[in-house]
């Protein structure tokens, strides 16, 4: 009879521990979900910043010195030519860890 009572006590303790661990698991899963969302946001921001830097570098490399109007027009043309498909391809390559290369 004493052994049965001892085993019932151990079972009660084990069930309480199981319930606590299940609660911890739920919390851990939520924390993981939040961390993954934050990581994705940070990665997107990083890729966008790298694209902006790439465009700025292209403007400096391509546009020759000149008056304000000439530089402004050149920079706008560079910016216009580096949109859409090129931006998407650049961001895809950077996001996948491939080398950056102008197309």
MOHUKA-V37688 format. One record per residue. N is the residue number from 1. RES is the residue in one small letter. NEAR is the number of other C-alpha atoms within 10 Angstrom. Layout:
n={N;N}
res={RES;RES}
near={NEAR;NEAR}
This chain:
n={1;2;3;4;5;6;7;8;9;10;11;12;13;14;15;16;17;18;19;20;21;22;23;24;25;26;27;28;29;30;31;32;33;34;35;36;37;38;39;40;41;42;43;44;45;46;47;48;49;50;51;52;53;54;55;56;57;58;59;60;61;62;63;64;65;66;67;68;69;70;71;72;73;74;75;76;77;78;79;80;81;82;83;84;85;86;87;88;89;90;91;92;93;94;95;96;97;98;99;100;101;102;103}
res={x;x;x;x;x;x;x;x;x;x;x;x;x;x;x;x;x;x;x;x;x;x;x;x;x;x;x;x;x;x;x;x;x;x;x;x;x;x;x;x;x;x;x;x;x;x;x;x;x;x;x;x;x;x;x;x;x;x;x;x;x;x;x;x;x;x;x;x;x;x;x;x;x;x;x;x;x;x;x;x;x;x;x;x;x;x;x;x;x;x;x;x;x;x;x;x;x;x;x;x;x;x;x}
near={6;7;8;9;10;11;12;12;12;12;12;12;12;12;12;12;12;12;12;11;12;12;11;12;12;11;12;12;11;12;12;12;12;12;12;12;12;12;12;12;11;12;14;14;12;15;17;16;12;16;19;14;12;18;20;15;11;16;19;15;9;12;16;12;9;10;8;9;9;13;16;14;12;18;20;13;13;18;15;10;13;19;12;9;11;13;19;13;16;23;20;14;15;19;13;9;9;11;9;15;10;12;9}
